[in-house]
Amino acid sequence: MRVWPLVGREAELQEITSTFADGRAAGVVITGEAGVGRTRLVREALSVLPSDGHRTVWAVAPNATSSIPFGAAAVLLPPDWHSHGDRLAALTMITSQVRSGRDRPGW
């Protein structure tokens, strides 16, 4: 697969890597309109962060999961955990998993 060079996004990449390096964040959310280079920026960050000792997880919200609350973040939940429809419990568990840095089997 051909990897396009990262052009014009160096400041965003630097912000992401420095945020992790100084401990200001345990995660990052990239948003923007279609075609602005979100995926390319994330792929570049994912290629750099593991070499700095950071664990990375790719989570995306395709249209198929848009009706599922926190569907994109389901990869961050323990395999046997269930919210029983409690959205706050789901958000709390997702936040806890990100902050703890705990690995999930299969990651």
C-alpha positions in Angstrom: 0.0 0.0 0.0 1.3 3.4 -0.9 1.7 5.8 2.0 1.2 9.5 1.1 3.7 11.9 2.6 2.4 14.0 5.5 2.2 17.6 4.1 1.0 20.7 5.9 0.0 18.8 9.1 3.4 19.0 11.0 2.0 21.4 13.6 -0.9 19.0 14.4 1.4 16.0 14.6 3.7 17.9 16.9 0.8 18.8 19.1 -0.3 15.2 19.4 3.1 13.8 20.1 4.0 16.6 22.6 0.7 16.1 24.4 1.5 12.5 25.0 5.1 13.1 25.8 4.4 15.5 28.6 1.5 13.5 30.0 -1.2 16.1 29.3 -3.5 13.5 27.8 -4.2 9.8 27.7 -6.0 10.0 24.4 -6.7 12.2 21.4 -9.8 12.7 19.2 -9.3 13.9 15.6 -12.4 15.5 14.0 -12.9 17.4 10.8 -14.7 17.5 7.4 -14.3 14.7 4.9 -11.1 15.0 2.8 -9.1 17.2 5.2 -6.5 14.5 6.0 -7.7 13.1 9.4 -6.9 9.5 8.5 -3.4 10.4 7.2 -2.7 12.5 10.3 -3.8 9.6 12.6 -1.8 7.0 10.7 1.3 9.2 11.0 0.7 9.7 14.8 0.1 5.9 15.2 3.4 5.2 13.5 5.3 7.6 15.8 3.7 7.1 19.2 4.4 3.4 19.7 8.1 4.0 19.2 7.9 6.5 22.1 6.4 3.7 24.3 2.7 4.7 24.0 0.0 2.1 23.5 -2.3 3.0 20.6 -5.7 1.8 19.6 -7.5 2.7 16.3 -11.2 3.4 16.9 -13.5 4.8 14.2 -17.2 5.5 13.9 -18.5 4.2 10.6 -22.1 4.9 9.6 -23.0 1.3 10.5 -22.3 2.0 14.2 -23.8 5.5 14.3 -27.0 4.2 16.1 -25.0 2.5 18.8 -24.1 4.8 21.7 -20.3 4.9 22.0 -20.1 2.4 19.2 -16.7 3.6 18.0 -15.3 3.2 21.5 -16.5 -0.3 22.0 -13.0 -1.5 21.3 -12.0 0.1 24.6 -14.4 -1.8 26.7 -13.6 -5.1 28.4 -15.0 -8.0 26.4 -17.4 -9.2 29.1 -18.6 -5.8 30.2 -22.1 -4.6 29.5 -23.7 -1.2 30.1 -27.2 -2.5 30.3 -28.3 0.7 28.5 -26.6 3.1 31.0 -24.8 5.6 28.8 -23.0 7.2 31.7 -21.7 3.8 32.9 -20.4 3.2 29.4 -18.7 6.6 29.2 -17.2 6.1 32.7 -15.8 2.7 31.8 -14.3 4.0 28.5 -12.7 6.9 30.4 -11.4 4.5 33.0 -9.9 2.2 30.4 -8.1 5.0 28.6 -6.8 6.6 31.8 -5.5 3.3 33.2 -3.8 2.2 30.0 -4.9 -1.3 30.7 -4.5 -3.7 27.9 -7.3 -5.7 26.6 -6.8 -9.3 25.4 -6.1 -9.1 21.7 -4.7 -5.5 21.7 
